[in-house]
């Protein structure tokens, strides 16, 4: 036998000697793994059934949510219409309050002026009444009254 052949036999023996314990360990690991799988097979099957049922429920819930989304969308579009109406009404109320705030003092002043004017006219009539109750209006008062009526002035 030649040297190179002898070296090849020695290397093969070393490899076989090193591989035999590794193969034995691998076989023992595989037996342990097989035992774990057999012991937990029922649990794994039950877990897979539960996952399948959960998936079915989620699919049903998803389709239910999709069908209800149309109703919810209708509700929100109706709600949007209501809020638009309220927004427009709010603008109208705001405008009316501004107009009311601007007009109210003028109306109040006009009423006050009419009351004072009426009172002043009664006082004037009382001042120029004769003994028999017939009012006498001097020409000066008549001119002032006619001028105020033409100019739209209110006497205070």
Rosetta silent file (secondary structure, phi, psi, omega in degrees, C-alpha in Angstrom):
SEQUENCE: XXXXXXXXXXXXXXXXXXXXXXXXXXXXXXXXXXXXXXXXXXXXXXXXXXXXXXXXXXXXXXXXXXXXXXXXXXXXXXXXXXXXXXXXXXXXXXXXXXXXXXXXXXXXXXXXXXXXXXXXXXXXXXXXXXXXXXXXXXXXXXXXXXXXXXXXXXXX
SCORE:     score description
SCORE:     0.000 S_00000001
   1 L     0.000  141.559 -177.407    0.000    0.000    0.000 S_00000001
   2 L   -89.000  169.164 -176.315    1.283    3.365   -0.820 S_00000001
   3 H   -65.033  -42.312 -177.309    1.570    6.299    1.482 S_00000001
   4 H   -66.957  -32.582  178.289   -1.213    8.311    0.021 S_00000001
   5 H   -69.695  -40.291  177.762   -3.568    5.354    0.340 S_00000001
   6 H   -62.283  -41.755  178.945   -2.581    4.888    3.955 S_00000001
   7 H   -63.950  -38.620  179.555   -3.222    8.609    4.620 S_00000001
   8 H   -65.713  -40.986  178.896   -6.652    8.286    3.004 S_00000001
   9 H   -65.671  -40.128 -179.454   -7.591    5.333    5.245 S_00000001
  10 H   -66.316  -44.731 -179.086   -6.459    7.230    8.374 S_00000001
  11 H   -64.936  -40.319  178.909   -8.452   10.347    7.432 S_00000001
  12 H   -64.411  -40.954  179.113  -11.538    8.230    6.690 S_00000001
  13 H   -63.569  -40.956  179.876  -11.239    6.480   10.064 S_00000001
  14 H   -64.997  -44.202 -179.775  -10.989    9.832   11.862 S_00000001
  15 H   -63.967  -45.312  179.260  -14.047   11.187   10.036 S_00000001
  16 H   -63.284  -39.994  179.409  -16.105    8.052   10.716 S_00000001
  17 H   -65.066  -33.977  179.808  -15.015    8.153   14.361 S_00000001
  18 H   -81.969  -32.527 -177.039  -16.108   11.786   14.663 S_00000001
  19 H   -77.462  -30.708 -177.903  -19.363   11.330   12.723 S_00000001
  20 H   -59.579  -46.984  177.202  -20.625    8.324   14.671 S_00000001
  21 H   -65.079  -35.647  179.345  -21.198   10.262   17.933 S_00000001
  22 H   -66.306  -40.260  178.793  -22.788   13.163   16.004 S_00000001
  23 H   -66.709  -40.053  178.433  -25.133   10.771   14.210 S_00000001
  24 H   -63.519  -42.738  179.367  -26.042    9.117   17.500 S_00000001
  25 H   -65.254  -40.277  178.797  -26.771   12.529   19.073 S_00000001
  26 H   -61.260  -44.334 -179.516  -28.872   13.536   16.051 S_00000001
  27 H   -63.189  -41.761  179.852  -30.893   10.312   16.342 S_00000001
  28 H   -67.369  -36.688  176.585  -31.528   10.883   20.048 S_00000001
  29 H   -64.708  -42.319  179.573  -32.597   14.501   19.346 S_00000001
  30 H   -65.002  -37.414  176.716  -35.005   13.315   16.682 S_00000001
  31 H   -64.154  -42.721  178.499  -36.540   10.762   19.081 S_00000001
  32 H   -62.760  -43.260  179.697  -37.060   13.489   21.697 S_00000001
  33 H   -63.543  -40.102  178.423  -38.632   15.765   19.087 S_00000001
  34 H   -63.675  -40.115  178.600  -40.921   12.941   17.933 S_00000001
  35 H   -65.134  -42.827  178.408  -42.010   12.357   21.543 S_00000001
  36 H   -61.166  -43.534 -179.598  -42.761   16.089   22.029 S_00000001
  37 H   -64.178  -45.088  179.930  -44.825   16.149   18.826 S_00000001
  38 H   -64.015  -41.126 -179.582  -46.792   13.022   19.828 S_00000001
  39 H   -66.215  -33.766 -175.799  -47.409   14.362   23.350 S_00000001
  40 H  -103.584    7.011 -177.047  -48.618   17.741   22.049 S_00000001
  41 H   -58.778  -44.588 -178.951  -50.393   16.536   18.914 S_00000001
  42 H   -63.785  -41.483  179.696  -53.877   16.851   20.481 S_00000001
  43 H   -65.433  -40.509 -179.918  -53.091   20.351   21.754 S_00000001
  44 H   -66.076  -42.231  178.833  -51.753   21.434   18.371 S_00000001
  45 H   -62.532  -42.953  179.130  -54.832   20.064   16.587 S_00000001
  46 H   -64.042  -41.296  178.441  -57.126   21.887   19.047 S_00000001
  47 H   -62.753  -39.918  177.525  -55.172   25.117   18.580 S_00000001
  48 H   -65.831  -38.734  176.195  -55.504   24.781   14.794 S_00000001
  49 H   -62.986  -43.817  179.169  -59.284   24.219   15.164 S_00000001
  50 H   -62.442  -41.799  178.474  -59.541   27.313   17.385 S_00000001
  51 H   -63.639  -39.852  178.473  -57.572   29.379   14.891 S_00000001
  52 H   -63.933  -44.568  178.086  -59.857   28.157   12.101 S_00000001
  53 H   -63.971  -40.907  178.155  -62.981   29.103   14.100 S_00000001
  54 H   -61.865  -42.112  178.398  -61.492   32.486   14.939 S_00000001
  55 H   -62.240  -41.663  178.768  -60.767   33.095   11.275 S_00000001
  56 H   -63.099  -45.374  178.569  -64.379   32.200   10.387 S_00000001
  57 H   -62.007  -42.874  179.053  -65.738   34.583   13.036 S_00000001
  58 H   -62.407  -39.083  177.077  -63.461   37.384   11.873 S_00000001
  59 H   -63.320  -42.981  178.162  -64.652   36.878    8.288 S_00000001
  60 H   -64.052  -42.802  179.135  -68.300   37.056    9.422 S_00000001
  61 H   -63.445  -40.294  179.670  -67.598   40.174   11.483 S_00000001
  62 H   -62.117  -43.649  179.297  -65.817   41.774    8.548 S_00000001
  63 H   -68.160  -35.677  177.083  -68.757   41.191    6.211 S_00000001
  64 H   -64.848  -42.052  178.860  -71.153   42.480    8.885 S_00000001
  65 H   -64.375  -40.644  179.046  -69.060   45.610    9.326 S_00000001
  66 H   -63.304  -41.506 -179.805  -68.997   46.167    5.574 S_00000001
  67 H   -70.356  -36.492  179.038  -72.799   45.897    5.342 S_00000001
  68 H   -74.734  -21.289 -179.792  -73.294   48.186    8.354 S_00000001
  69 H   -62.429  -32.959  178.296  -70.818   50.707    6.950 S_00000001
  70 H   -65.111  -40.394  178.401  -73.399   51.659    4.317 S_00000001
  71 H   -67.628  -41.892  179.614  -75.930   52.462    7.049 S_00000001
  72 H   -64.705  -38.685  178.410  -73.363   54.419    9.037 S_00000001
  73 H   -62.323  -41.173  176.649  -72.378   56.316    5.907 S_00000001
  74 H   -62.962  -40.978  178.089  -76.042   57.283    5.404 S_00000001
  75 H   -61.292  -45.543 -177.942  -76.268   58.427    9.012 S_00000001
  76 H   -68.596  -33.600  177.195  -73.194   60.606    8.671 S_00000001
  77 H   -69.018  -37.677  175.849  -74.404   62.166    5.419 S_00000001
  78 H   -65.582  -41.528  178.803  -77.749   63.002    7.108 S_00000001
  79 H   -63.426  -37.681  177.923  -75.874   64.395   10.096 S_00000001
  80 H   -63.810  -39.954  176.856  -73.757   66.496    7.740 S_00000001
  81 H   -62.807  -40.978  178.829  -76.945   67.918    6.201 S_00000001
  82 H   -64.317  -44.537 -179.416  -78.259   68.807    9.648 S_00000001
  83 H   -65.182  -34.464  175.385  -75.009   70.524   10.613 S_00000001
  84 H   -63.109  -43.626  178.006  -75.090   72.518    7.361 S_00000001
  85 H   -61.688  -43.430  178.424  -78.628   73.652    8.198 S_00000001
  86 H   -64.313  -39.033  179.249  -77.608   74.605   11.727 S_00000001
  87 H   -63.292  -42.902  178.198  -74.605   76.482   10.366 S_00000001
  88 H   -65.969  -42.040  178.343  -76.837   78.457    7.963 S_00000001
  89 H   -62.767  -39.014  177.891  -79.355   79.131   10.726 S_00000001
  90 H   -61.215  -41.816  177.846  -76.528   80.316   12.957 S_00000001
  91 H   -64.269  -40.598  178.635  -75.459   82.770   10.262 S_00000001
  92 H   -64.959  -43.308  178.988  -79.043   84.032    9.912 S_00000001
  93 H   -63.257  -40.757  178.730  -79.400   84.439   13.680 S_00000001
  94 H   -61.665  -44.440  178.955  -76.087   86.276   13.796 S_00000001
  95 H   -63.576  -44.215 -179.976  -77.240   88.622   11.017 S_00000001
  96 H   -63.484  -38.485  179.476  -80.600   89.166   12.725 S_00000001
  97 H   -68.222  -36.555  177.322  -78.916   89.946   16.040 S_00000001
  98 H   -65.866  -44.595  178.924  -76.607   92.466   14.367 S_00000001
  99 H   -64.238  -43.959  178.938  -79.569   94.126   12.635 S_00000001
 100 H   -61.022  -41.244  179.538  -81.561   94.029   15.877 S_00000001
 101 H   -65.921  -31.922 -179.957  -78.673   95.549   17.791 S_00000001
 102 H   -80.254  -36.076 -174.239  -78.411   98.326   15.208 S_00000001
 103 H   -86.848  -32.578 -175.263  -82.156   99.002   14.893 S_00000001
 104 H   -55.221  -46.905  179.008  -83.241   98.570   18.537 S_00000001
 105 H   -63.101  -35.656  179.715  -81.711  101.851   19.806 S_00000001
 106 H   -67.313  -42.488  178.871  -83.242  103.743   16.886 S_00000001
 107 H   -64.930  -42.814  178.782  -86.693  102.240   17.532 S_00000001
 108 H   -61.579  -43.174  179.108  -86.359  102.959   21.231 S_00000001
 109 H   -65.600  -38.533  179.461  -85.369  106.569   20.532 S_00000001
 110 H   -65.174  -43.319  179.048  -88.274  106.950   18.091 S_00000001
 111 H   -63.182  -45.661  178.441  -90.774  105.647   20.639 S_00000001
 112 H   -59.819  -42.844 -179.440  -89.326  107.910   23.327 S_00000001
 113 H   -65.748  -40.314  178.480  -89.469  110.880   20.941 S_00000001
 114 H   -64.025  -40.687  178.782  -93.073  110.117   19.989 S_00000001
 115 H   -64.332  -43.940  179.490  -94.043  109.910   23.647 S_00000001
 116 H   -67.053  -39.194  179.347  -92.280  113.190   24.420 S_00000001
 117 H   -63.899  -42.992  179.146  -93.739  114.817   21.309 S_00000001
 118 H   -63.688  -43.238  178.578  -97.226  113.676   22.281 S_00000001
 119 H   -64.375  -43.560  179.886  -96.694  114.957   25.793 S_00000001
 120 H   -64.613  -37.532  179.049  -95.322  118.282   24.487 S_00000001
 121 H   -66.004  -39.818  177.529  -98.276  118.636   22.118 S_00000001
 122 H   -63.354  -40.215  179.453 -100.691  118.101   25.011 S_00000001
 123 H   -65.523  -42.135  179.601  -98.835  120.725   27.054 S_00000001
 124 H   -62.813  -43.492 -179.330  -98.905  123.170   24.135 S_00000001
 125 H   -63.539  -42.316  179.029 -102.623  122.592   23.593 S_00000001
 126 H   -62.950  -35.408 -179.223 -103.290  123.097   27.277 S_00000001
 127 H   -68.850  -32.035 -174.206 -101.299  126.346   27.215 S_00000001
 128 L  -107.432   20.099  176.659 -103.281  127.764   24.293 S_00000001
 129 E   -83.432  145.046  174.480 -106.789  126.669   25.224 S_00000001
 130 L   -87.650 -179.933 -177.641 -109.409  129.261   25.797 S_00000001
 131 L   -66.523  -29.246 -179.289 -111.872  129.116   28.613 S_00000001
 132 L   -85.879    4.148  175.317 -114.454  127.301   26.501 S_00000001
 133 L    90.758    4.198  179.338 -111.921  124.514   25.662 S_00000001
 134 L   -86.551  124.243 -178.560 -111.206  125.544   22.068 S_00000001
 135 E   -73.115  142.524  176.834 -107.463  125.380   21.365 S_00000001
 136 L  -119.685  121.247 -179.723 -105.785  128.473   20.058 S_00000001
 137 L  -110.498  116.697  178.828 -102.502  127.926   18.244 S_00000001
 138 L   -64.950  156.516 -176.789 -100.436  131.032   17.706 S_00000001
 139 H   -63.679  -32.154  178.464  -98.960  131.467   14.251 S_00000001
 140 H   -63.393  -45.678 -178.878  -95.361  131.079   15.532 S_00000001
 141 H   -65.145  -41.054  179.948  -96.101  127.643   16.989 S_00000001
 142 H   -61.936  -40.672  179.977  -97.944  126.617   13.795 S_00000001
 143 H   -66.141  -44.029  179.546  -94.924  127.615   11.635 S_00000001
 144 H   -63.357  -43.098 -178.819  -92.455  125.718   13.842 S_00000001
 145 H   -64.693  -43.454  179.669  -94.684  122.629   13.837 S_00000001
 146 H   -65.530  -39.356  178.991  -95.131  122.705   10.044 S_00000001
 147 H   -64.108  -43.870  179.206  -91.354  123.180    9.508 S_00000001
 148 H   -63.940  -37.820  179.736  -90.565  120.226   11.786 S_00000001
 149 H   -66.000  -39.849  179.149  -93.111  118.066    9.958 S_00000001
 150 H   -67.772  -40.394 -177.790  -91.530  118.920    6.590 S_00000001
 151 H   -81.765  -11.636 -178.379  -87.978  118.235    7.834 S_00000001
 152 L    75.870   17.147 -179.106  -89.008  115.075    9.678 S_00000001
 153 L   -77.822  149.356  177.793  -87.588  116.401   12.916 S_00000001
 154 L  -107.924  128.670 -178.919  -88.887  115.065   16.191 S_00000001
 155 L   -81.034  140.136  179.252  -89.446  117.553   18.977 S_00000001
 156 L  -118.333    0.000    0.000  -87.992  116.712   22.312 S_00000001
